[in-house]
């Protein structure tokens, strides 16, 4: 459920037919563990038994540059143009291993950076079908940042995160970084029992990301895995009557708390926060599958419901997804891994479970996709 309000603000919702609604400005747990800053010597030179960062040009900066509101655009998913037999992606010698029946595949023997346009189209299709795909032994981190961004642009305009750290001069890269020797999680766990924070990235945007890339730069020897849940299978597990009741419902998604949290830490605010209205059940443009589209970090209220009614229904959906271990997958990071997932039909959570102070450093590229839409219920 949304955090209890200690202060409220009124903002316009990104849907013309809806009135303004009040939202809490308390900080979401998703960003409580996000660092703003790091020990420079530890990252650039190494310190106290920890080596220096392997990819120093990817170390985060928190500039004060400002960007205008995002503009709507027409999106066509490249998976629609793909050959579903994957002849240019899963070529001879490529090995695939489905991690679970419904979500997650591990792939070795293909180099993403060398794919043709047809291969990239097939990548979008494979990820839409399998939801999360971990590619091992990739050279993606060794490309120049400009080359990596150009690769991402094939799939859509690149999202610039409003608050996260980014490499100097490359705001389109969202960095996930916990520096060597960082023990701030100890303070977090003084008041929390778990670091799990299920979310779909920046779902508050009018057109959130679709095919999304996350690649490892530095990883702890053990721990720091990422959990993913299939929002498609979460929807499929519901009874037809319950599914039908969800159709037609819309919910607000807020970026206010994330920006408020960054401000409170002295971090970046690159763009003013927005609130968007999205259907609770969205349809994937390539597979036609229906998926739940709510998450406890950014979803705030069901439009037209009273607060208590909205809270009860959203809590059921959040718990249904969080407890659904039989439609989740846990991705273990290793050097040279690139994980590609479909942000439209999954939710995920990082895990802060390692205690030895080792660095965890990843880079995300998030091409935007279509605005979430719903197709009619079919029993």
HELIX and SHEET records of a PDB file:
HELIX    1   1 UNK A   29  UNK A   31  5                                   3    
HELIX    2   2 UNK A   40  UNK A   44  1                                   5    
HELIX    3   3 UNK A   56  UNK A   58  5                                   3    
HELIX    4   4 UNK A   78  UNK A   81  5                                   4    
HELIX    5   5 UNK A  112  UNK A  114  5                                   3    
HELIX    6   6 UNK A  117  UNK A  130  1                                  14    
HELIX    7   7 UNK A  140  UNK A  142  5                                   3    
HELIX    8   8 UNK A  145  UNK A  153  1                                   9    
HELIX    9   9 UNK A  184  UNK A  188  1                                   5    
HELIX   10  10 UNK A  231  UNK A  236  1                                   6    
HELIX   11  11 UNK A  240  UNK A  246  1                                   7    
HELIX   12  12 UNK A  256  UNK A  265  1                                  10    
HELIX   13  13 UNK A  307  UNK A  322  1                                  16    
HELIX   14  14 UNK A  325  UNK A  327  5                                   3    
SHEET    1   A 2 UNK A   8  UNK A  11  0                                        
SHEET    2   A 2 UNK A  21  UNK A  24 -1                                        
SHEET    1   B 7 UNK A  95  UNK A  98  0                                        
SHEET    2   B 7 UNK A 105  UNK A 108 -1                                        
SHEET    3   B 7 UNK A 132  UNK A 135  1                                        
SHEET    4   B 7 UNK A 338  UNK A 342 -1                                        
SHEET    5   B 7 UNK A 209  UNK A 218 -1                                        
SHEET    6   B 7 UNK A 360  UNK A 368 -1                                        
SHEET    7   B 7 UNK A 174  UNK A 178 -1                                        
SHEET    1   C 3 UNK A 328  UNK A 331  0                                        
SHEET    2   C 3 UNK A 226  UNK A 230 -1                                        
SHEET    3   C 3 UNK A 346  UNK A 350 -1                                        
SHEET    1   D 3 UNK A 275  UNK A 279  0                                        
SHEET    2   D 3 UNK A 250  UNK A 254 -1                                        
SHEET    3   D 3 UNK A 299  UNK A 302 -1                                        
SHEET    1   E 2 UNK A 281  UNK A 283  0                                        
SHEET    2   E 2 UNK A 290  UNK A 292 -1                                        
END                                                                             
